[in-house]
Amino acid sequence: MFCSRCMAPLLREPHGDTIYQGEIVAEGIAMITRQMLRVFPRRTSLTPVDEYAFVGDPPMIRPEAAEVHVSCTFTWDIPVARRLAAAWGQYYPLVKIGGPAMGSPADGFVPGMYVKEGVTFTSRGCDKRCPWCLVPSREGRLRLLPIQPGWIVNDNNLLQCPRAHQAEVYAMLREQGKRVKFSGGLDATLVDDWVASELSSVPIAEVFLAADTMRSLKPLERAVSYLSFLRRDQLRCYVLVGFNGESLEAATLRLERVWEIGTLPFAQLFQPPDHFIQYSQNWRDLARVWSRPAATKAIH
C-alpha cells in the first residue's frame, strides 16, 4: 500500500455529512493566497511547507484566514485530526476536515494545495485489486487527470495509463529542469522497452518499484533488467512486510532478495484501515534498517 496520498478537493464537516466542493477545484491556489489555512496531523515527505500550511496545534501567532482545512491521510490519525479541528475552531469561524482517511473523493488534483510544490498526480485510482491496498476502494478504477507540471509523480499506477498519456507526462517532466521522482511507484509487470526508453530520456532522482509478495520478485527482476541504466540509489523498491501473518524471517528473506536483484528496498510495515498494529521491537528494527539507505547499505 502506497501511503502518501493527496487530499481530494472535497472535505467533510467533522462528524457530519456536509461536503465542501467546487471552489477549491475552480480557484485552486488562489484560495491559498486568500489565506485558507491547511492543517495536517503529521508531517510527511509530501506535506506543504508554505506559510499557510501547519502541522499540529495552532501556534501562538496565527495568520488571518477565512477558513481552515484539516487534511487527514492515515486512518489512525483520525482522532488527532478531529482534535485539531476543534483546536483550530477556537480561532477561526469555519474549520473543515477531510482527506483520504475521511473518505473524501479523489476527483481531481490542485498542485500545492494539500501536497508540497513539485508533487503531481496525472491519474487517480488503479485497476488492480491488491488485498492490502486501499486505493481501489477509496479512488476506484483508473482515470486520467489533466497533466499538471511537477517533478514528483505520485500516481498510483502511471503505467496503467494509455501510452499517449504517459508520453505527455514524460514530455512534461523533461521540461521541468529537475531530477524526477516516481514516488507513487511504477508497476514492475508493465515495465518494457518503451517505458525504459522514456525513462532514460528523463533526469531521474528515484524510481520506485514494488515487491509486496514473493511472487512479485520475478517481475521485479525483469523490470530491473530493463532499467539497468539506473544506479541502485536511483532504483528503489517498496516492500510491504507483515501482511497476512508473514513471519519476520520471511520478510527478511524477501528484503534480501530485493537487494540482490539490484534495488534499494524501502520496507513498509502493513497497517490495516480499521486499527493500528503495535509491532514488536524486532519488526520495528527491521523496518527501520530496511527503509533507511545508509542503514541498509551498512549491513551489506
C-alpha positions as CSV (number, residue, x, y, z in Angstrom):
1,M,0.0,0.0,0.0
2,F,1.4,3.3,-1.0
3,C,0.6,5.6,1.8
4,S,1.3,9.1,0.7
5,R,-1.9,10.4,-0.9
6,C,-3.1,13.8,-1.9
7,M,-6.1,15.2,-0.1
8,A,-9.0,15.3,-2.5
9,P,-10.6,18.7,-3.3
10,L,-13.7,17.8,-1.2
11,L,-13.9,17.9,2.5
12,R,-16.4,16.7,5.1
13,E,-17.5,18.6,8.1
14,P,-16.3,17.0,11.3
15,H,-18.8,14.3,12.4
16,G,-21.2,15.4,9.6
17,D,-22.3,14.8,6.1
18,T,-21.9,18.2,4.6
19,I,-19.4,18.2,1.7
20,Y,-17.4,21.2,0.7
21,Q,-16.8,21.2,-3.1
22,G,-16.3,23.3,-6.2
23,E,-14.4,26.4,-5.1
24,I,-11.1,24.6,-4.5
25,V,-11.1,22.9,-7.9
26,A,-12.3,26.1,-9.7
27,E,-9.9,28.5,-8.0
28,G,-7.0,26.4,-6.9
29,I,-4.0,28.2,-5.5
30,A,-5.9,31.5,-5.4
31,M,-7.6,30.2,-2.3
32,I,-4.2,29.8,-0.6
33,T,-3.3,33.3,-1.5
34,R,-6.5,34.4,0.2
35,Q,-5.2,32.7,3.3
36,M,-7.1,29.5,3.5
37,L,-5.1,27.6,6.1
38,R,-4.3,23.8,5.7
39,V,-3.6,21.8,8.8
40,F,-2.0,18.3,9.0
41,P,-1.9,15.8,11.9
42,R,1.7,14.8,11.0
43,R,4.5,15.9,8.6
44,T,5.4,13.6,5.8
45,S,7.7,14.0,2.9
46,L,4.8,15.4,0.8
47,T,3.4,17.9,3.3
48,P,3.3,21.5,2.1
49,V,5.8,23.9,3.6
50,D,4.3,27.3,2.6
51,E,3.4,29.9,5.2
52,Y,-0.3,28.9,5.2
53,A,0.4,25.2,6.0
54,F,0.6,23.9,9.6
55,V,1.3,20.7,11.4
56,G,-0.4,20.2,14.7
57,D,-2.0,22.7,17.1
58,P,-2.5,26.4,16.4
59,P,0.6,28.5,17.1
60,M,0.6,31.5,19.4
61,I,0.8,33.8,16.5
62,R,-1.7,32.9,13.8
63,P,-2.4,34.4,10.3
64,E,-5.8,35.7,9.5
65,A,-7.9,33.3,7.4
66,A,-11.5,32.8,6.4
67,E,-11.3,29.0,6.9
68,V,-9.2,26.1,7.9
69,H,-9.0,22.7,6.2
70,V,-7.7,19.8,8.3
71,S,-6.2,17.1,5.9
72,C,-6.0,13.6,7.3
73,T,-4.2,10.9,5.2
74,F,-4.0,8.0,7.6
75,T,-6.9,6.4,9.4
76,W,-5.0,6.1,12.6
77,D,-4.7,9.9,12.7
78,I,-8.5,10.5,12.6
79,P,-8.8,11.1,16.3
80,V,-5.9,13.6,16.1
81,A,-7.4,15.3,13.1
82,R,-10.7,15.7,14.9
83,R,-9.0,17.2,17.9
84,L,-7.1,19.6,15.7
85,A,-10.3,20.6,14.0
86,A,-11.7,21.6,17.4
87,A,-8.5,23.3,18.5
88,W,-8.3,25.5,15.3
89,G,-12.0,26.1,15.6
90,Q,-11.4,28.2,18.7
91,Y,-9.8,30.8,16.5
92,Y,-11.4,30.6,13.0
93,P,-15.1,30.7,12.0
94,L,-15.0,27.8,9.6
95,V,-13.0,24.6,10.1
96,K,-13.5,21.5,7.9
97,I,-11.9,18.1,7.9
98,G,-11.3,15.7,5.0
99,G,-8.7,13.7,3.2
100,P,-8.2,10.1,2.2
101,A,-8.7,8.8,5.7
102,M,-12.1,10.5,5.9
103,G,-13.3,9.1,2.6
104,S,-13.1,12.3,0.6
105,P,-13.5,11.5,-3.1
106,A,-10.3,11.9,-5.1
107,D,-11.9,13.7,-8.0
108,G,-9.0,15.9,-9.1
109,F,-5.8,17.5,-8.2
110,V,-4.7,21.1,-7.5
111,P,-0.9,21.5,-7.3
112,G,0.4,22.8,-4.0
113,M,-2.9,22.6,-2.2
114,Y,-2.5,19.6,0.1
115,V,0.9,18.4,-1.0
116,K,4.1,20.3,-1.4
117,E,5.3,22.1,-4.5
118,G,6.6,19.7,-7.2
119,V,4.2,16.9,-6.5
120,T,1.8,16.0,-9.3
121,F,-0.9,13.4,-9.9
122,T,-1.8,12.8,-13.5
123,S,-4.2,9.9,-12.8
124,R,-6.3,8.6,-9.9
125,G,-7.3,5.1,-9.0
126,C,-6.0,1.7,-10.1
127,D,-7.4,-1.3,-11.9
128,K,-5.6,-3.8,-9.8
129,R,-7.2,-5.1,-6.6
130,C,-4.3,-6.0,-4.3
131,P,-5.7,-7.2,-1.0
132,W,-3.6,-4.9,1.1
133,C,-4.2,-1.7,-0.9
134,L,-6.9,0.9,-0.2
135,V,-6.7,2.7,-3.5
136,P,-9.4,0.7,-5.3
137,S,-12.0,1.3,-2.5
138,R,-11.0,4.9,-2.0
139,E,-10.4,6.1,-5.6
140,G,-12.0,3.4,-7.8
141,R,-10.9,2.4,-11.3
142,L,-8.0,4.2,-13.1
143,R,-9.0,7.6,-14.6
144,L,-6.9,10.3,-16.2
145,L,-6.5,13.8,-14.9
146,P,-5.2,16.9,-16.7
147,I,-1.4,16.8,-16.6
148,Q,-0.2,19.4,-14.1
149,P,3.5,20.3,-14.0
150,G,5.7,18.8,-11.3
151,W,8.7,16.6,-10.8
152,I,7.4,14.2,-8.1
153,V,5.0,11.8,-9.8
154,N,2.6,10.3,-7.3
155,D,0.2,8.4,-9.5
156,N,-0.9,5.1,-8.0
157,N,-0.2,3.3,-11.3
158,L,1.1,5.6,-14.0
159,L,2.0,2.6,-16.3
160,Q,-1.7,1.6,-16.5
161,C,-2.4,4.9,-18.3
162,P,-2.6,4.9,-22.1
163,R,0.7,5.3,-23.8
164,A,-0.3,8.7,-25.2
165,H,-1.0,10.0,-21.7
166,Q,2.3,8.6,-20.4
167,A,4.2,10.2,-23.3
168,E,2.7,13.6,-22.4
169,V,3.8,13.0,-18.8
170,Y,7.4,12.3,-19.8
171,A,7.4,15.3,-22.1
172,M,6.2,17.5,-19.2
173,L,8.9,16.0,-17.0
174,R,11.6,16.8,-19.5
175,E,10.6,20.5,-19.3
176,Q,10.9,20.8,-15.5
177,G,14.6,21.2,-15.2
178,K,14.5,19.0,-12.1
179,R,15.6,15.4,-11.3
180,V,12.4,13.4,-11.2
181,K,11.0,11.1,-8.5
182,F,8.4,8.5,-9.3
183,S,7.4,8.2,-5.7
184,G,3.9,6.7,-6.5
185,G,5.6,3.7,-7.9
186,L,5.8,2.0,-11.3
187,D,4.2,-1.4,-11.8
188,A,7.1,-3.8,-12.4
189,T,4.9,-6.0,-14.5
190,L,4.3,-3.2,-17.0
191,V,7.9,-2.1,-17.5
192,D,9.2,-2.8,-21.0
193,D,11.5,-1.4,-23.7
194,W,9.2,1.6,-24.4
195,V,8.9,2.5,-20.7
196,A,12.7,2.1,-20.3
197,S,13.3,4.3,-23.3
198,E,11.0,7.1,-22.0
199,L,12.6,6.9,-18.5
200,S,16.1,7.2,-19.9
201,S,15.1,10.5,-21.5
202,V,14.2,12.0,-18.1
203,P,16.7,13.1,-15.5
204,I,16.0,10.6,-12.7
205,A,16.3,11.1,-9.0
206,E,14.4,7.9,-7.9
207,V,12.2,5.3,-9.5
208,F,10.1,3.2,-7.1
209,L,9.0,-0.3,-7.9
210,A,7.3,-2.7,-5.5
211,A,7.8,-6.3,-4.3
212,D,5.0,-6.9,-1.8
213,T,4.9,-10.7,-2.2
214,M,7.4,-13.5,-3.1
215,R,5.5,-13.8,-6.5
216,S,6.4,-10.2,-7.3
217,L,10.1,-10.9,-7.3
218,K,10.3,-12.4,-10.8
219,P,8.5,-9.3,-12.4
220,L,10.8,-7.1,-10.3
221,E,13.9,-8.8,-11.7
222,R,12.6,-8.5,-15.2
223,A,11.9,-4.8,-14.7
224,V,15.3,-4.1,-13.3
225,S,16.9,-5.7,-16.4
226,Y,15.1,-3.1,-18.5
227,L,16.3,-0.3,-16.1
228,S,19.9,-1.3,-15.9
229,F,20.9,2.3,-16.8
230,L,19.8,3.3,-13.2
231,R,22.1,3.0,-10.2
232,R,20.9,1.2,-7.1
233,D,20.4,4.5,-5.4
234,Q,18.0,5.6,-8.1
235,L,16.1,2.2,-8.2
236,R,14.1,2.0,-5.1
237,C,11.6,-0.7,-4.2
238,Y,8.6,-0.6,-1.8
239,V,8.4,-3.8,0.2
240,L,5.3,-4.3,2.3
241,V,6.1,-6.5,5.3
242,G,3.9,-8.1,8.0
243,F,0.8,-8.6,5.9
244,N,-1.4,-11.7,6.4
245,G,0.7,-13.2,9.1
246,E,4.0,-13.0,7.4
247,S,6.9,-14.0,9.7
248,L,9.9,-11.8,10.4
249,E,12.1,-14.4,8.8
250,A,10.0,-14.5,5.6
251,A,10.0,-10.7,5.4
252,T,13.8,-10.6,5.9
253,L,14.3,-13.2,3.2
254,R,12.2,-11.2,0.7
255,L,14.0,-7.9,1.5
256,E,17.4,-9.6,1.0
257,R,16.2,-10.9,-2.4
258,V,15.0,-7.4,-3.4
259,W,18.5,-6.2,-2.6
260,E,20.2,-9.0,-4.5
261,I,18.1,-8.1,-7.6
262,G,19.7,-4.7,-7.6
263,T,17.3,-2.3,-6.0
264,L,17.4,-0.3,-2.7
265,P,14.5,-1.6,-0.6
266,F,12.1,0.6,1.3
267,A,10.3,-1.6,3.9
268,Q,6.8,-0.6,4.9
269,L,5.0,-2.2,7.9
270,F,1.5,-3.2,7.0
271,Q,-1.3,-1.3,8.7
272,P,-5.0,-2.1,8.3
273,P,-7.5,0.6,7.7
274,D,-9.6,-0.1,10.9
275,H,-6.9,-0.2,13.6
276,F,-3.2,0.4,14.3
277,I,-0.9,-2.6,14.8
278,Q,1.7,-2.1,17.5
279,Y,4.6,-4.1,16.1
280,S,7.2,-5.7,18.2
281,Q,10.7,-4.1,18.5
282,N,12.1,-6.7,16.2
283,W,9.6,-5.7,13.5
284,R,10.3,-2.0,14.0
285,D,14.0,-2.6,13.8
286,L,13.6,-4.5,10.6
287,A,11.5,-1.7,9.0
288,R,14.0,1.0,10.3
289,V,17.1,-0.7,8.8
290,W,15.4,-1.6,5.5
291,S,13.8,1.9,5.0
292,R,17.0,3.9,5.5
293,P,19.5,3.6,2.7
294,A,22.5,4.2,4.9
295,A,21.4,1.5,7.4
296,T,20.6,-0.9,4.6
297,K,24.0,-0.4,2.9
298,A,25.7,-0.9,6.3
299,I,24.6,-4.5,6.6
300,H,25.8,-5.4,3.0
